[in-house]
Amino acid sequence: MPLYLVTRPKGAEQLKNPAAVHAALVDAADAPAAIAAANDLTPQLNTPFAGFDTTQVAATAAGSFVPCVFQGDALGTAYTGPGRGA
């Protein structure tokens, strides 16, 4: 399955959560499934990735890949490429 980076859209301060979990790296069939997979990683946070952007970063995940979440932003504020708006 493709590998997706799930990130908080640029300027979407309202989507921050108290745990500071603002990004995830997951393997999923498509973008909506990536959001669901990211939310599944943090069931105690009540769907913290709703409304987030998804960017496919690889066609397939490596054999030893483990889905993960990031505390803080995975992309810097100056980044304006895919998954971060303009």
C-alpha positions as CSV (number, residue, x, y, z in Angstrom):
1,M,0.0,0.0,0.0
2,P,1.1,3.6,-0.5
3,L,2.7,5.6,2.3
4,Y,1.0,8.8,3.3
5,L,2.1,11.8,5.4
6,V,-0.9,13.2,7.2
7,T,-0.3,16.9,8.2
8,R,-2.2,19.8,9.7
9,P,-2.9,22.3,7.0
10,K,-0.9,25.5,7.1
11,G,-2.7,28.2,9.2
12,A,-5.2,25.7,10.7
13,E,-4.4,26.6,14.3
14,Q,-7.9,25.4,15.2
15,L,-6.9,21.8,14.4
16,K,-4.2,21.7,17.1
17,N,-4.9,19.3,19.9
18,P,-3.7,19.3,23.6
19,A,-1.4,16.3,23.0
20,A,0.5,18.3,20.3
21,V,-0.1,15.4,17.8
22,H,-0.1,17.2,14.5
23,A,1.1,14.6,11.9
24,A,1.2,10.9,11.1
25,L,3.0,8.6,8.7
26,V,0.8,5.7,7.7
27,D,0.3,3.1,4.9
28,A,-3.2,3.1,3.4
29,A,-5.1,2.4,0.2
30,D,-6.0,6.1,-0.4
31,A,-6.2,9.5,1.3
32,P,-9.4,9.0,3.2
33,A,-8.1,5.7,4.5
34,A,-4.9,7.4,5.6
35,I,-6.9,9.8,7.7
36,A,-8.8,6.8,9.3
37,A,-5.5,5.0,9.9
38,A,-4.0,8.0,11.5
39,N,-7.0,8.4,13.8
40,D,-6.8,4.7,14.7
41,L,-3.3,5.3,16.1
42,T,-4.7,7.8,18.6
43,P,-8.1,6.5,19.8
44,Q,-7.9,8.4,23.0
45,L,-7.8,11.8,21.2
46,N,-11.2,11.6,19.4
47,T,-10.2,11.8,15.7
48,P,-7.4,14.4,15.9
49,F,-6.6,14.1,12.2
50,A,-10.1,15.1,10.9
51,G,-9.7,17.9,8.3
52,F,-6.0,17.2,7.9
53,D,-4.1,17.1,4.5
54,T,-2.7,13.9,3.1
55,T,0.4,13.6,0.8
56,Q,1.5,10.3,-0.7
57,V,5.2,10.1,-0.1
58,A,6.0,6.6,-1.4
59,A,4.3,4.1,-3.7
60,T,4.8,1.3,-1.1
61,A,6.1,1.2,2.5
62,A,9.3,-0.7,3.3
63,G,8.8,-4.1,4.8
64,S,9.7,-3.0,8.3
65,F,7.6,0.1,8.3
66,V,5.6,0.9,11.4
67,P,2.9,3.6,11.3
68,C,3.6,6.5,13.7
69,V,2.4,9.9,14.9
70,F,4.5,13.1,15.5
71,Q,4.2,15.5,18.3
72,G,4.5,18.9,16.8
73,D,4.4,19.8,13.1
74,A,6.2,17.5,10.7
75,L,6.6,20.3,8.1
76,G,8.1,23.6,8.9
77,T,6.1,26.8,8.6
78,A,8.1,27.9,5.6
79,Y,7.2,24.8,3.6
80,T,4.5,25.4,1.0
81,G,4.6,22.2,-1.1
82,P,2.1,19.4,-1.3
83,G,0.1,18.8,1.8
84,R,0.7,22.3,3.3
85,G,-1.3,24.7,1.2
86,A,0.2,27.9,-0.3
